[in-house]
Amino acid sequence: MRGYTQLIDFMQDLGDGILDHLPEEQRVAILSVEDIVELWMQRKSYLQALSLKKDIVTYAKLDEAGDYSVDQLLDDFDLCFIPERFGCEDHIFLTGILDLINLHIEKKRQGMLVKYFGWLGYQQT
């Protein structure tokens, strides 16, 4: 079984961003999902971003097949807040933000290519 390290890390950041640990009346500076994804991606490498995407896709496939082992893993880390905060199941929410994650992955990929080919061009001149 995969370790789901990046998914767990992302879910922890998501919980922190929506202030899930605070009572409802104390949640005043909640971040949007887009902001949370952007902040998470800024801290992570291209490979970590790809790993998050793979974690989400694998999780969705397992959930669809009736294998809830990842749910148990998220429960062990106390990361089962999506149904009550976003009104849908975890796998539905996460697959719903895959396009946003893919957008950030593509930005990271393009940045790496520009950096690599820019460096390569600089070395030849």
N, CA, C and O atoms as a GROMACS GRO file, in nm:
protein
  500
    1MET      N    1   0.085  -0.119   0.000
    1MET     CA    2   0.000   0.000   0.000
    1MET      C    3   0.089   0.124   0.000
    1MET      O    4   0.193   0.128   0.065
    2ARG      N    5   0.046   0.223  -0.071
    2ARG     CA    6   0.117   0.351  -0.075
    2ARG      C    7   0.115   0.415   0.063
    2ARG      O    8   0.029   0.386   0.146
    3GLY      N    9   0.210   0.501   0.086
    3GLY     CA   10   0.216   0.570   0.214
    3GLY      C   11   0.123   0.690   0.222
    3GLY      O   12   0.087   0.732   0.332
    4TYR      N   13   0.083   0.746   0.107
    4TYR     CA   14  -0.006   0.861   0.102
    4TYR      C   15   0.048   0.980   0.181
    4TYR      O   16  -0.028   1.057   0.240
    5THR      N   17   0.180   0.994   0.181
    5THR     CA   18   0.246   1.100   0.257
    5THR      C   19   0.201   1.238   0.211
    5THR      O   20   0.170   1.324   0.294
    6GLN      N   21   0.199   1.259   0.082
    6GLN     CA   22   0.162   1.391   0.030
    6GLN      C   23   0.014   1.420   0.053
    6GLN      O   24  -0.023   1.534   0.082
    7LEU      N   25  -0.070   1.319   0.040
    7LEU     CA   26  -0.213   1.338   0.067
    7LEU      C   27  -0.236   1.374   0.213
    7LEU      O   28  -0.314   1.464   0.243
    8ILE      N   29  -0.169   1.306   0.303
    8ILE     CA   30  -0.182   1.336   0.446
    8ILE      C   31  -0.134   1.478   0.474
    8ILE      O   32  -0.200   1.553   0.546
    9ASP      N   33  -0.020   1.515   0.416
    9ASP     CA   34   0.034   1.650   0.435
    9ASP      C   35  -0.063   1.756   0.381
    9ASP      O   36  -0.086   1.859   0.445
   10PHE      N   37  -0.118   1.730   0.263
   10PHE     CA   38  -0.213   1.823   0.204
   10PHE      C   39  -0.339   1.836   0.290
   10PHE      O   40  -0.388   1.946   0.313
   11MET      N   41  -0.389   1.722   0.337
   11MET     CA   42  -0.509   1.724   0.420
   11MET      C   43  -0.485   1.799   0.551
   11MET      O   44  -0.574   1.868   0.601
   12GLN      N   45  -0.364   1.787   0.607
   12GLN     CA   46  -0.331   1.862   0.728
   12GLN      C   47  -0.331   2.011   0.698
   12GLN      O   48  -0.383   2.090   0.778
   13ASP      N   49  -0.273   2.050   0.585
   13ASP     CA   50  -0.274   2.192   0.546
   13ASP      C   51  -0.416   2.241   0.518
   13ASP      O   52  -0.451   2.355   0.550
   14LEU      N   53  -0.497   2.156   0.457
   14LEU     CA   54  -0.636   2.192   0.430
   14LEU      C   55  -0.711   2.215   0.560
   14LEU      O   56  -0.784   2.313   0.574
   15GLY      N   57  -0.693   2.126   0.655
   15GLY     CA   58  -0.758   2.141   0.786
   15GLY      C   59  -0.713   2.268   0.856
   15GLY      O   60  -0.793   2.338   0.918
   16ASP      N   61  -0.582   2.298   0.847
   16ASP     CA   62  -0.531   2.422   0.907
   16ASP      C   63  -0.586   2.544   0.836
   16ASP      O   64  -0.618   2.644   0.900
   17GLY      N   65  -0.596   2.537   0.703
   17GLY     CA   66  -0.645   2.651   0.625
   17GLY      C   67  -0.790   2.686   0.651
   17GLY      O   68  -0.829   2.803   0.648
   18ILE      N   69  -0.870   2.583   0.678
   18ILE     CA   70  -1.012   2.610   0.707
   18ILE      C   71  -1.037   2.620   0.857
   18ILE      O   72  -1.151   2.631   0.902
   19LEU      N   73  -0.929   2.614   0.933
   19LEU     CA   74  -0.935   2.627   1.080
   19LEU      C   75  -1.026   2.521   1.142
   19LEU      O   76  -1.104   2.549   1.233
   20ASP      N   77  -1.013   2.400   1.091
   20ASP     CA   78  -1.098   2.291   1.138
   20ASP      C   79  -1.080   2.262   1.287
   20ASP      O   80  -1.172   2.210   1.351
   21HIS      N   81  -0.967   2.295   1.342
   21HIS     CA   82  -0.939   2.267   1.483
   21HIS      C   83  -1.006   2.365   1.578
   21HIS      O   84  -1.007   2.343   1.699
   22LEU      N   85  -1.061   2.473   1.524
   22LEU     CA   86  -1.125   2.574   1.610
   22LEU      C   87  -1.276   2.558   1.612
   22LEU      O   88  -1.335   2.506   1.517
   23PRO      N   89  -1.341   2.601   1.719
   23PRO     CA   90  -1.487   2.603   1.721
   23PRO      C   91  -1.540   2.699   1.612
   23PRO      O   92  -1.472   2.793   1.572
   24GLU      N   93  -1.658   2.673   1.568
   24GLU     CA   94  -1.720   2.749   1.457
   24GLU      C   95  -1.712   2.900   1.478
   24GLU      O   96  -1.681   2.973   1.384
   25GLU      N   97  -1.740   2.948   1.598
   25GLU     CA   98  -1.745   3.092   1.622
   25GLU      C   99  -1.606   3.158   1.620
   25GLU      O  100  -1.598   3.281   1.613
   26GLN      N  101  -1.500   3.081   1.625
   26GLN     CA  102  -1.365   3.138   1.625
   26GLN      C  103  -1.298   3.134   1.488
   26GLN      O  104  -1.184   3.176   1.474
   27ARG      N  105  -1.366   3.084   1.389
   27ARG     CA  106  -1.310   3.073   1.253
   27ARG      C  107  -1.332   3.203   1.178
   27ARG      O  108  -1.439   3.225   1.120
   28VAL      N  109  -1.233   3.289   1.179
   28VAL     CA  110  -1.250   3.420   1.117
   28VAL      C  111  -1.160   3.440   0.995
   28VAL      O  112  -1.193   3.523   0.910
   29ALA      N  113  -1.052   3.370   0.984
   29ALA     CA  114  -0.959   3.390   0.872
   29ALA      C  115  -0.943   3.263   0.791
   29ALA      O  116  -0.832   3.216   0.767
   30ILE      N  117  -1.055   3.208   0.749
   30ILE     CA  118  -1.053   3.084   0.672
   30ILE      C  119  -1.003   3.113   0.530
   30ILE      O  120  -1.047   3.207   0.465
   31LEU      N  121  -0.909   3.029   0.484
   31LEU     CA  122  -0.856   3.041   0.348
   31LEU      C  123  -0.947   2.967   0.251
   31LEU      O  124  -1.016   2.872   0.289
   32SER      N  125  -0.948   3.011   0.128
   32SER     CA  126  -1.022   2.938   0.025
   32SER      C  127  -0.943   2.814  -0.015
   32SER      O  128  -0.823   2.806   0.010
   33VAL      N  129  -1.009   2.719  -0.075
   33VAL     CA  130  -0.942   2.597  -0.119
   33VAL      C  131  -0.833   2.632  -0.220
   33VAL      O  132  -0.725   2.573  -0.217
   34GLU      N  133  -0.861   2.727  -0.308
   34GLU     CA  134  -0.761   2.770  -0.408
   34GLU      C  135  -0.636   2.824  -0.339
   34GLU      O  136  -0.524   2.794  -0.381
   35ASP      N  137  -0.654   2.904  -0.235
   35ASP     CA  138  -0.540   2.960  -0.162
   35ASP      C  139  -0.462   2.850  -0.092
   35ASP      O  140  -0.339   2.852  -0.090
   36ILE      N  141  -0.532   2.754  -0.036
   36ILE     CA  142  -0.466   2.644   0.034
   36ILE      C  143  -0.382   2.561  -0.064
   36ILE      O  144  -0.268   2.527  -0.034
   37VAL      N  145  -0.440   2.530  -0.180
   37VAL     CA  146  -0.367   2.455  -0.282
   37VAL      C  147  -0.245   2.534  -0.327
   37VAL      O  148  -0.136   2.478  -0.338
   38GLU      N  149  -0.262   2.663  -0.352
   38GLU     CA  150  -0.150   2.746  -0.398
   38GLU      C  151  -0.039   2.750  -0.293
   38GLU      O  152   0.078   2.736  -0.328
   39LEU      N  153  -0.073   2.771  -0.168
   39LEU     CA  154   0.029   2.775  -0.062
   39LEU      C  155   0.099   2.640  -0.047
   39LEU      O  156   0.220   2.634  -0.026
   40TRP      N  157   0.023   2.533  -0.058
   40TRP     CA  158   0.082   2.400  -0.047
   40TRP      C  159   0.180   2.377  -0.162
   40TRP      O  160   0.291   2.328  -0.142
   41MET      N  161   0.138   2.413  -0.282
   41MET     CA  162   0.223   2.393  -0.401
   41MET      C  163   0.350   2.479  -0.395
   41MET      O  164   0.454   2.437  -0.446
   42GLN      N  165   0.343   2.596  -0.336
   42GLN     CA  166   0.461   2.681  -0.325
   42GLN      C  167   0.569   2.616  -0.239
   42GLN      O  168   0.688   2.637  -0.262
   43ARG      N  169   0.528   2.537  -0.143
   43ARG     CA  170   0.623   2.473  -0.052
   43ARG      C  171   0.677   2.341  -0.105
   43ARG      O  172   0.774   2.287  -0.051
   44LYS      N  173   0.617   2.289  -0.209
   44LYS     CA  174   0.649   2.153  -0.253
   44LYS      C  175   0.721   2.152  -0.388
   44LYS      O  176   0.711   2.246  -0.467
   45SER      N  177   0.792   2.043  -0.410
   45SER     CA  178   0.862   2.025  -0.537
   45SER      C  179   0.766   1.970  -0.642
   45SER      O  180   0.652   1.934  -0.613
   46TYR      N  181   0.814   1.966  -0.763
   46TYR     CA  182   0.737   1.909  -0.873
   46TYR      C  183   0.702   1.763  -0.844
   46TYR      O  184   0.588   1.721  -0.865
   47LEU      N  185   0.800   1.686  -0.796
   47LEU     CA  186   0.775   1.544  -0.769
   47LEU      C  187   0.676   1.524  -0.655
   47LEU      O  188   0.596   1.431  -0.659
   48GLN      N  189   0.681   1.609  -0.555
   48GLN     CA  190   0.584   1.600  -0.446
   48GLN      C  191   0.444   1.634  -0.495
   48GLN      O  192   0.346   1.573  -0.451
   49ALA      N  193   0.433   1.730  -0.586
   49ALA     CA  194   0.304   1.766  -0.644
   49ALA      C  195   0.249   1.649  -0.726
   49ALA      O  196   0.130   1.619  -0.719
   50LEU      N  197   0.336   1.584  -0.804
   50LEU     CA  198   0.292   1.467  -0.880
   50LEU      C  199   0.249   1.354  -0.787
   50LEU      O  200   0.153   1.282  -0.815
   51SER      N  201   0.320   1.339  -0.675
   51SER     CA  202   0.284   1.235  -0.578
   51SER      C  203   0.147   1.263  -0.517
   51SER      O  204   0.069   1.170  -0.495
   52LEU      N  205   0.116   1.390  -0.489
   52LEU     CA  206  -0.016   1.424  -0.437
   52LEU      C  207  -0.124   1.384  -0.538
   52LEU      O  208  -0.225   1.325  -0.502
   53LYS      N  209  -0.101   1.416  -0.663
   53LYS     CA  210  -0.198   1.381  -0.768
   53LYS      C  211  -0.217   1.229  -0.772
   53LYS      O  212  -0.330   1.180  -0.779
   54LYS      N  213  -0.108   1.155  -0.768
   54LYS     CA  214  -0.118   1.009  -0.772
   54LYS      C  215  -0.189   0.956  -0.648
   54LYS      O  216  -0.270   0.863  -0.658
   55ASP      N  217  -0.160   1.013  -0.532
   55ASP     CA  218  -0.229   0.973  -0.410
   55ASP      C  219  -0.380   0.991  -0.423
   55ASP      O  220  -0.458   0.904  -0.386
   56ILE      N  221  -0.421   1.106  -0.478
   56ILE     CA  222  -0.564   1.135  -0.492
   56ILE      C  223  -0.630   1.040  -0.591
   56ILE      O  224  -0.737   0.986  -0.564
   57VAL      N  225  -0.565   1.018  -0.705
   57VAL     CA  226  -0.622   0.929  -0.807
   57VAL      C  227  -0.633   0.787  -0.753
   57VAL      O  228  -0.735   0.720  -0.773
   58THR      N  229  -0.530   0.740  -0.685
   58THR     CA  230  -0.532   0.605  -0.628
   58THR      C  231  -0.641   0.594  -0.521
   58THR      O  232  -0.715   0.495  -0.516
   59TYR      N  233  -0.650   0.695  -0.436
   59TYR     CA  234  -0.752   0.697  -0.331
   59TYR      C  235  -0.892   0.690  -0.392
   59TYR      O  236  -0.976   0.613  -0.344
   60ALA      N  237  -0.917   0.767  -0.494
   60ALA     CA  238  -1.049   0.767  -0.558
   60ALA      C  239  -1.081   0.630  -0.619
   60ALA      O  240  -1.194   0.582  -0.608
   61LYS      N  241  -0.983   0.568  -0.681
   61LYS     CA  242  -1.004   0.435  -0.740
   61LYS      C  243  -1.033   0.331  -0.632
   61LYS      O  244  -1.122   0.247  -0.647
   62LEU      N  245  -0.957   0.336  -0.523
   62LEU     CA  246  -0.980   0.242  -0.414
   62LEU      C  247  -1.118   0.262  -0.353
   62LEU      O  248  -1.189   0.165  -0.325
   63ASP      N  249  -1.156   0.386  -0.332
   63ASP     CA  250  -1.286   0.415  -0.273
   63ASP      C  251  -1.398   0.366  -0.364
   63ASP      O  252  -1.498   0.312  -0.317
   64GLU      N  253  -1.381   0.388  -0.493
   64GLU     CA  254  -1.482   0.343  -0.591
   64GLU      C  255  -1.495   0.190  -0.590
   64GLU      O  256  -1.603   0.137  -0.613
   65ALA      N  257  -1.384   0.122  -0.565
   65ALA     CA  258  -1.385  -0.024  -0.561
   65ALA      C  259  -1.431  -0.080  -0.426
   65ALA      O  260  -1.440  -0.201  -0.410
   66GLY      N  261  -1.460   0.008  -0.331
   66GLY     CA  262  -1.507  -0.037  -0.201
   66GLY      C  263  -1.396  -0.064  -0.101
   66GLY      O  264  -1.421  -0.120   0.006
   67ASP      N  265  -1.274  -0.024  -0.133
   67ASP     CA  266  -1.160  -0.040  -0.042
   67ASP      C  267  -1.145   0.092   0.035
   67ASP      O  268  -1.105   0.194  -0.022
   68TYR      N  269  -1.175   0.089   0.164
   68TYR     CA  270  -1.174   0.210   0.245
   68TYR      C  271  -1.051   0.219   0.335
   68TYR      O  272  -1.055   0.283   0.441
   69SER      N  273  -0.943   0.155   0.293
   69SER     CA  274  -0.821   0.155   0.373
   69SER      C  275  -0.762   0.296   0.387
   69SER      O  276  -0.705   0.329   0.491
   70VAL      N  277  -0.775   0.379   0.285
   70VAL     CA  278  -0.722   0.515   0.292
   70VAL      C  279  -0.807   0.598   0.388
   70VAL      O  280  -0.754   0.682   0.461
   71ASP      N  281  -0.936   0.575   0.389
   71ASP     CA  282  -1.023   0.643   0.486
   71ASP      C  283  -0.978   0.613   0.629
   71ASP      O  284  -0.976   0.701   0.715
   72GLN      N  285  -0.942   0.487   0.652
   72GLN     CA  286  -0.895   0.447   0.784
   72GLN      C  287  -0.764   0.520   0.817
   72GLN      O  288  -0.744   0.564   0.930
   73LEU      N  289  -0.676   0.532   0.718
   73LEU     CA  290  -0.550   0.604   0.738
   73LEU      C  291  -0.576   0.751   0.771
   73LEU      O  292  -0.514   0.806   0.862
   74LEU      N  293  -0.667   0.814   0.697
   74LEU     CA  294  -0.700   0.954   0.724
   74LEU      C  295  -0.765   0.969   0.862
   74LEU      O  296  -0.743   1.068   0.932
   75ASP      N  297  -0.844   0.870   0.898
   75ASP     CA  298  -0.907   0.872   1.031
   75ASP      C  299  -0.801   0.861   1.142
   75ASP      O  300  -0.813   0.924   1.246
   76ASP      N  301  -0.699   0.780   1.117
   76ASP     CA  302  -0.590   0.766   1.215
   76ASP      C  303  -0.519   0.899   1.238
   76ASP      O  304  -0.471   0.925   1.349
   77PHE      N  305  -0.512   0.982   1.136
   77PHE     CA  306  -0.449   1.114   1.146
   77PHE      C  307  -0.550   1.224   1.182
   77PHE      O  308  -0.516   1.342   1.182
   78ASP      N  309  -0.673   1.184   1.211
   78ASP     CA  310  -0.781   1.278   1.244
   78ASP      C  311  -0.804   1.380   1.133
   78ASP      O  312  -0.812   1.500   1.157
   79LEU      N  313  -0.814   1.328   1.010
   79LEU     CA  314  -0.832   1.414   0.892
   79LEU      C  315  -0.963   1.385   0.820
   79LEU      O  316  -0.968   1.392   0.698
   80CYS      N  317  -1.066   1.355   0.893
   80CYS     CA  318  -1.195   1.322   0.833
   80CYS      C  319  -1.295   1.434   0.854
   80CYS      O  320  -1.400   1.415   0.916
   81PHE      N  321  -1.264   1.551   0.803
   81PHE     CA  322  -1.348   1.668   0.823
   81PHE      C  323  -1.419   1.713   0.695
   81PHE      O  324  -1.505   1.801   0.702
   82ILE      N  325  -1.387   1.657   0.582
   82ILE     CA  326  -1.443   1.705   0.455
   82ILE      C  327  -1.594   1.691   0.448
   82ILE      O  328  -1.660   1.788   0.409
   83PRO      N  329  -1.654   1.577   0.484
   83PRO     CA  330  -1.801   1.570   0.473
   83PRO      C  331  -1.872   1.678   0.553
   83PRO      O  332  -1.971   1.734   0.505
   84GLU      N  333  -1.825   1.707   0.672
   84GLU     CA  334  -1.895   1.808   0.753
   84GLU      C  335  -1.862   1.950   0.711
   84GLU      O  336  -1.945   2.040   0.731
   85ARG      N  337  -1.745   1.974   0.654
   85ARG     CA  338  -1.706   2.110   0.617
   85ARG      C  339  -1.740   2.146   0.472
   85ARG      O  340  -1.769   2.261   0.441
   86PHE      N  341  -1.736   2.046   0.383
   86PHE     CA  342  -1.758   2.074   0.242
   86PHE      C  343  -1.882   2.005   0.186
   86PHE      O  344  -1.919   2.027   0.071
   87GLY      N  345  -1.947   1.923   0.265
   87GLY     CA  346  -2.074   1.863   0.226
   87GLY      C  347  -2.064   1.752   0.123
   87GLY      O  348  -2.162   1.724   0.055
   88CYS      N  349  -1.948   1.688   0.111
   88CYS     CA  350  -1.934   1.574   0.019
   88CYS      C  351  -1.829   1.479   0.075
   88CYS      O  352  -1.757   1.512   0.169
   89GLU      N  353  -1.822   1.363   0.017
   89GLU     CA  354  -1.723   1.265   0.062
   89GLU      C  355  -1.582   1.308   0.022
   89GLU      O  356  -1.564   1.387  -0.071
   90ASP      N  357  -1.484   1.255   0.094
   90ASP     CA  358  -1.344   1.293   0.071
   90ASP      C  359  -1.301   1.274  -0.074
   90ASP      O  360  -1.247   1.366  -0.135
   91HIS      N  361  -1.326   1.154  -0.128
   91HIS     CA  362  -1.279   1.126  -0.264
   91HIS      C  363  -1.346   1.216  -0.368
   91HIS      O  364  -1.285   1.251  -0.468
   92ILE      N  365  -1.469   1.254  -0.345
   92ILE     CA  366  -1.539   1.345  -0.438
   92ILE      C  367  -1.478   1.484  -0.431
   92ILE      O  368  -1.454   1.546  -0.534
   93PHE      N  369  -1.455   1.533  -0.311
   93PHE     CA  370  -1.392   1.664  -0.294
   93PHE      C  371  -1.254   1.666  -0.358
   93PHE      O  372  -1.220   1.759  -0.433
   94LEU      N  373  -1.173   1.564  -0.329
   94LEU     CA  374  -1.035   1.563  -0.380
   94LEU      C  375  -1.029   1.550  -0.532
   94LEU      O  376  -0.947   1.615  -0.596
   95THR      N  377  -1.114   1.466  -0.590
   95THR     CA  378  -1.114   1.458  -0.736
   95THR      C  379  -1.168   1.586  -0.797
   95THR      O  380  -1.133   1.621  -0.910
   96GLY      N  381  -1.251   1.657  -0.724
   96GLY     CA  382  -1.303   1.785  -0.771
   96GLY      C  383  -1.197   1.894  -0.779
   96GLY      O  384  -1.211   1.989  -0.857
   97ILE      N  385  -1.091   1.882  -0.698
   97ILE     CA  386  -0.986   1.984  -0.704
   97ILE      C  387  -0.865   1.937  -0.786
   97ILE      O  388  -0.762   2.005  -0.788
   98LEU      N  389  -0.876   1.822  -0.852
   98LEU     CA  390  -0.765   1.772  -0.934
   98LEU      C  391  -0.727   1.868  -1.046
   98LEU      O  392  -0.609   1.883  -1.078
   99ASP      N  393  -0.826   1.935  -1.107
   99ASP     CA  394  -0.794   2.030  -1.214
   99ASP      C  395  -0.707   2.144  -1.161
   99ASP      O  396  -0.613   2.186  -1.228
  100LEU      N  397  -0.738   2.192  -1.043
  100LEU     CA  398  -0.659   2.297  -0.980
  100LEU      C  399  -0.517   2.247  -0.949
  100LEU      O  400  -0.420   2.319  -0.971
  101ILE      N  401  -0.507   2.126  -0.901
  101ILE     CA  402  -0.377   2.066  -0.872
  101ILE      C  403  -0.299   2.048  -1.002
  101ILE      O  404  -0.180   2.077  -1.007
  102ASN      N  405  -0.366   1.999  -1.107
  102ASN     CA  406  -0.301   1.983  -1.237
  102ASN      C  407  -0.249   2.115  -1.292
  102ASN      O  408  -0.142   2.120  -1.352
  103LEU      N  409  -0.323   2.221  -1.272
  103LEU     CA  410  -0.280   2.353  -1.316
  103LEU      C  411  -0.148   2.392  -1.247
  103LEU      O  412  -0.057   2.442  -1.313
  104HIS      N  413  -0.139   2.369  -1.118
  104HIS     CA  414  -0.016   2.401  -1.045
  104HIS      C  415   0.099   2.309  -1.084
  104HIS      O  416   0.214   2.352  -1.090
  105ILE      N  417   0.069   2.183  -1.112
  105ILE     CA  418   0.172   2.090  -1.158
  105ILE      C  419   0.227   2.136  -1.291
  105ILE      O  420   0.348   2.134  -1.313
  106GLU      N  421   0.140   2.179  -1.380
  106GLU     CA  422   0.185   2.228  -1.512
  106GLU      C  423   0.272   2.353  -1.498
  106GLU      O  424   0.372   2.367  -1.568
  107LYS      N  425   0.234   2.442  -1.408
  107LYS     CA  426   0.317   2.561  -1.382
  107LYS      C  427   0.455   2.522  -1.332
  107LYS      O  428   0.556   2.577  -1.375
  108LYS      N  429   0.459   2.425  -1.242
  108LYS     CA  430   0.587   2.377  -1.190
  108LYS      C  431   0.670   2.313  -1.301
  108LYS      O  432   0.791   2.334  -1.308
  109ARG      N  433   0.605   2.235  -1.386
  109ARG     CA  434   0.676   2.169  -1.498
  109ARG      C  435   0.734   2.272  -1.592
  109ARG      O  436   0.850   2.262  -1.633
  110GLN      N  437   0.655   2.372  -1.627
  110GLN     CA  438   0.703   2.477  -1.717
  110GLN      C  439   0.818   2.555  -1.653
  110GLN      O  440   0.915   2.590  -1.720
  111GLY      N  441   0.806   2.582  -1.524
  111GLY     CA  442   0.913   2.652  -1.453
  111GLY      C  443   1.043   2.573  -1.454
  111GLY      O  444   1.151   2.629  -1.470
  112MET      N  445   1.031   2.440  -1.436
  112MET     CA  446   1.151   2.355  -1.441
  112MET      C  447   1.213   2.356  -1.579
  112MET      O  448   1.335   2.363  -1.592
  113LEU      N  449   1.130   2.350  -1.683
  113LEU     CA  450   1.182   2.350  -1.819
  113LEU      C  451   1.252   2.481  -1.851
  113LEU      O  452   1.360   2.482  -1.910
  114VAL      N  453   1.191   2.591  -1.813
  114VAL     CA  454   1.252   2.722  -1.837
  114VAL      C  455   1.384   2.731  -1.762
  114VAL      O  456   1.483   2.780  -1.816
  115LYS      N  457   1.385   2.685  -1.639
  115LYS     CA  458   1.507   2.690  -1.558
  115LYS      C  459   1.615   2.602  -1.620
  115LYS      O  460   1.730   2.644  -1.633
  116TYR      N  461   1.579   2.480  -1.658
  116TYR     CA  462   1.676   2.387  -1.714
  116TYR      C  463   1.728   2.436  -1.848
  116TYR      O  464   1.850   2.444  -1.868
  117PHE      N  465   1.638   2.469  -1.940
  117PHE     CA  466   1.682   2.511  -2.072
  117PHE      C  467   1.746   2.649  -2.069
  117PHE      O  468   1.834   2.679  -2.150
  118GLY      N  469   1.704   2.733  -1.977
  118GLY     CA  470   1.770   2.861  -1.960
  118GLY      C  471   1.912   2.843  -1.913
  118GLY      O  472   2.003   2.911  -1.960
  119TRP      N  473   1.931   2.752  -1.818
  119TRP     CA  474   2.064   2.723  -1.766
  119TRP      C  475   2.149   2.660  -1.876
  119TRP      O  476   2.266   2.694  -1.891
  120LEU      N  477   2.090   2.568  -1.953
  120LEU     CA  478   2.161   2.500  -2.059
  120LEU      C  479   2.205   2.601  -2.165
  120LEU      O  480   2.318   2.596  -2.212
  121GLY      N  481   2.116   2.691  -2.203
  121GLY     CA  482   2.149   2.794  -2.302
  121GLY      C  483   2.256   2.889  -2.248
  121GLY      O  484   2.343   2.933  -2.324
  122TYR      N  485   2.251   2.920  -2.122
  122TYR     CA  486   2.346   3.009  -2.061
  122TYR      C  487   2.485   2.947  -2.060
  122TYR      O  488   2.584   3.017  -2.081
  123GLN      N  489   2.493   2.816  -2.036
  123GLN     CA  490   2.621   2.747  -2.031
  123GLN      C  491   2.689   2.738  -2.166
  123GLN      O  492   2.811   2.732  -2.173
  124GLN      N  493   2.612   2.736  -2.276
  124GLN     CA  494   2.669   2.722  -2.410
  124GLN      C  495   2.718   2.853  -2.466
  124GLN      O  496   2.799   2.851  -2.559
  125THR      N  497   2.676   2.966  -2.415
  125THR     CA  498   2.719   3.094  -2.471
  125THR      C  499   2.846   3.142  -2.409
  125THR      O  500   2.895   3.249  -2.445
   0.00000   0.00000   0.00000
